[in-house]
Amino acid sequence: MEEVAKNVEKTTDLLHRLNFS
């Protein structure tokens, strides 16, 4: 579960970066 949470966090961060680009 920890790995999944990390993955979700990474994906969310990337999405935010793209949105703010």
Long-range contacts (C-beta under 8 A, 24 or more apart in sequence): none
